[in-house]
Amino acid sequence: MAVRDVDPGGEHPTAGLSEVVHQRHRLGILTITSRARQAEFGYLQEALGLTSGNLSTHLTVLEDAGLVRVERGYQGRRARTWVSITGAGRAALAAEIAALAALVREHDEAMDTGHAGGGHERDT
């Protein structure tokens, strides 16, 4: 059998994944902040199992992309950092979830039709 495309002109669902959003920790930051008005830095660090340096790096990427807002302040005498998702961040998260859902649908359809290779068959 030769390689064949089910939809040769179609774009693969992974084309809709964002390099900024898709990284698992950044996706975690966006999903956590989408459910809360704000998330405290320490909570994100613990929930995602990151060092403070790693979390800071991911937050910088998201903040530079305009997907989160990072606010520093004090709660009593303790310095705190709060993270909130922006409108652009909500839109990026929704697009990422839609792309992942399309990928799952394509995979499930391939499994149902016996084309587990994603619609490609090849002789070895």
Sequence and secondary structure as in RCSB ss.txt:
>XXXX:A:sequence
MAVRDVDPGGEHPTAGLSEVVHQRHRLGILTITSRARQAEFGYLQEALGLTSGNLSTHLTVLEDAGLVRVERGYQ
GRRARTWVSITGAGRAALAAEIAALAALVREHDEAMDTGHAGGGHERDT
>XXXX:A:secstr
     SSTTS  GGGG  HHHHSHHHHHHHHHHHHSS EEHHHHHHHHT  HHHHHHHHHHHHHTTSEEEEEEEE
TTEEEEEEEE HHHHHHHHHHHHHHHHHHHHHHHHHHTT TTTS     
